[in-house]
Amino acid sequence: LVSSSNAFQSRRPSFKSRCYATRSTATSTDELLELVRSDDKESEDARIGSILTDLETNYQHPSNDDPTRFQPLIGNYDVSYVKSIQDGDNPVGGKWTRKNSIAQKLLRTRRTLQHILPVNSTGIGATISSNGETVVGEAVNVIALEALFGLLRLTVVLRGDAVPLTMEERSNTTRVVQPLSSQAVKALFDSPRIIIGKTGRWFNINIGPNSLVLLDTNYCDSQVRVGMGGTSGTRFVFVKCAEG
């Protein structure tokens, strides 16, 4: 019989295999960054999907009771790639970026971002939600649009408080697309803020209803965060913005 100590050691991955896994993940991340930054990324859907599956399969989510499990998600991110399950669906910016929308017939999307900031970084958030839930971060989505060769600019900003999903909410498959992880949150967004012009001096108001979005994290490192819509299954690749 093998002693319990030796048995434990035999079940642990070797130092060599752990180093190989780390190198493999780093290589996959580098390739993913190259693909999602290319102008021809739509033609690379199959390869991008394969890399995402590999990264997600090898990603270890923090435990449910880890109070720091949302800390790695904090950062400013470009929305660099979106893959929807349903054709024609565009969850980034909704009606503002949907291909057949009036907005896209008149405006061009310059950039889309999704930032996850520390709690109440903007000064207009909360630390406890209206339902008594603890807020773990502040989500800020930005859709930058333009027309007339950049002479007219319009920016849509959605700010919301991020609240962890309970175990019951995460496993309720009548609502979510699949059981969600310990890093799943619901973002409680305020009414969208519409800003016209570079400074918003003449038009800067909130228009529209509040909204709620479920978002899970399937992978996260120092450069990339892979998100998934909790109810849609849409996958997002968020790439950290350059500092400065």
KAHU-V780316 format. One record per residue. N is the residue number from 0. RES is the residue in one letter. SS is DSSP state (H for helix, E for strand, C for the rest). PSI is psi in whole degrees, -180 to 180 (999 if undefined). D_LAST is the distance of its C-alpha to the last C-alpha in whole Angstrom. Layout:
n,res,ss,psi,d_last
N,RES,SS,PSI,D_LAST
N,RES,SS,PSI,D_LAST
This chain:
n,res,ss,psi,d_last
0,L,C,144,60
1,V,C,136,56
2,S,C,156,55
3,S,H,-36,53
4,S,H,-47,50
5,N,H,-35,51
6,A,H,-40,50
7,F,H,-44,47
8,Q,H,-36,46
9,S,H,-23,47
10,R,H,-16,45
11,R,C,140,42
12,P,C,143,40
13,S,C,161,40
14,F,H,-39,37
15,K,H,-43,37
16,S,H,-35,37
17,R,H,-40,34
18,C,H,-39,32
19,Y,H,-42,33
20,A,H,-41,32
21,T,H,-45,29
22,R,H,-40,28
23,S,H,-43,30
24,T,H,-43,27
25,A,H,-41,24
26,T,H,-42,26
27,S,H,-41,26
28,T,H,-43,23
29,D,H,-43,22
30,E,H,-40,24
31,L,H,-45,23
32,L,H,-42,20
33,E,H,-41,21
34,L,H,-46,24
35,V,H,-16,22
36,R,C,-8,19
37,S,C,157,23
38,D,C,-15,24
39,D,C,34,27
40,K,H,-25,26
41,E,H,-31,29
42,S,H,-10,32
43,E,H,20,30
44,D,H,-45,31
45,A,H,-45,34
46,R,H,-42,31
47,I,H,-44,28
48,G,H,-39,31
49,S,H,-42,32
50,I,H,-43,29
51,L,H,-42,28
52,T,H,-43,32
53,D,H,-46,32
54,L,H,-44,28
55,E,H,-37,30
56,T,H,-37,33
57,N,H,-1,32
58,Y,C,133,29
59,Q,C,114,31
60,H,C,148,30
61,P,C,162,30
62,S,C,159,33
63,N,C,-29,34
64,D,C,11,34
65,D,C,113,31
66,P,C,-14,29
67,T,C,13,26
68,R,C,-19,26
69,F,C,-10,24
70,Q,H,-41,21
71,P,H,-16,20
72,L,H,-16,19
73,I,C,131,16
74,G,E,171,13
75,N,C,128,11
76,Y,E,141,13
77,D,E,141,14
78,V,E,100,18
79,S,E,-18,19
80,Y,E,139,23
81,V,E,132,25
82,K,E,107,29
83,S,C,152,32
84,I,C,-40,35
85,Q,C,131,37
86,D,C,139,37
87,G,C,-9,35
88,D,C,136,33
89,N,C,92,30
90,P,C,-11,28
91,V,C,104,25
92,G,C,-4,25
93,G,H,-126,29
94,K,H,-21,31
95,W,H,-28,28
96,T,C,-2,27
97,R,C,133,31
98,K,C,-35,32
99,N,C,13,35
100,S,C,160,34
101,I,H,-38,34
102,A,H,-42,31
103,Q,H,-18,30
104,K,H,-24,33
105,L,H,-27,32
106,L,C,160,28
107,R,E,136,25
108,T,E,119,23
109,R,E,-43,19
110,R,E,146,17
111,T,E,138,18
112,L,E,153,16
113,Q,E,111,17
114,H,E,141,15
115,I,E,109,17
116,L,E,160,16
117,P,C,159,18
118,V,C,129,21
119,N,C,43,21
120,S,C,-30,18
121,T,C,-17,19
122,G,C,-2,22
123,I,C,9,24
124,G,C,-163,24
125,A,C,162,27
126,T,C,-22,28
127,I,E,132,31
128,S,C,171,32
129,S,C,-19,35
130,N,C,10,37
131,G,C,16,36
132,E,C,146,34
133,T,E,128,31
134,V,E,133,27
135,V,E,-5,25
136,G,E,175,22
137,E,E,121,20
138,A,E,133,20
139,V,E,112,18
140,N,E,136,19
141,V,E,126,18
142,I,E,115,20
143,A,E,124,19
144,L,E,160,22
145,E,E,163,23
146,A,E,170,27
147,L,C,48,29
148,F,C,35,26
149,G,C,-3,23
150,L,C,-31,25
151,L,E,124,25
152,R,E,140,22
153,L,E,132,23
154,T,E,132,21
155,V,E,126,22
156,V,E,127,21
157,L,E,123,22
158,R,E,135,22
159,G,E,158,24
160,D,E,132,25
161,A,E,126,25
162,V,E,133,29
163,P,E,143,30
164,L,C,143,33
165,T,C,165,36
166,M,H,-37,38
167,E,H,-42,41
168,E,H,-39,38
169,R,H,-29,36
170,S,H,3,40
171,N,C,86,41
172,T,C,-2,42
173,T,C,-16,43
174,R,C,-44,40
175,V,C,155,37
176,V,C,-27,37
177,Q,C,164,38
178,P,C,132,38
179,L,C,168,34
180,S,C,-180,32
181,S,C,-13,31
182,Q,C,15,28
183,A,C,140,29
184,V,E,163,28
185,K,E,130,29
186,A,E,120,27
187,L,E,91,28
188,F,E,140,27
189,D,C,175,28
190,S,C,138,29
191,P,C,141,26
192,R,E,125,25
193,I,E,125,25
194,I,E,125,23
195,I,E,132,24
196,G,C,170,23
197,K,C,-29,19
198,T,C,-18,20
199,G,C,20,22
200,R,C,-37,24
201,W,C,-23,28
202,F,E,111,27
203,N,E,86,25
204,I,E,162,28
205,N,E,129,28
206,I,C,133,31
207,G,C,173,32
208,P,C,164,33
209,N,C,161,32
210,S,E,165,31
211,L,E,131,31
212,V,E,137,29
213,L,E,131,30
214,L,E,129,27
215,D,E,162,28
216,T,E,119,26
217,N,E,-17,27
218,Y,E,146,25
219,C,E,132,22
220,D,C,-164,20
221,S,C,-12,16
222,Q,C,-31,15
223,V,E,142,18
224,R,E,127,20
225,V,E,116,23
226,G,E,163,24
227,M,E,132,28
228,G,E,126,29
229,G,C,-31,32
230,T,C,-19,35
231,S,C,-28,34
232,G,C,1,33
233,T,C,137,30
234,R,E,141,28
235,F,E,143,24
236,V,E,114,21
237,F,E,125,18
238,V,E,131,15
239,K,E,134,12
240,C,C,149,9
241,A,C,142,7
242,E,C,149,4
243,G,C,999,0
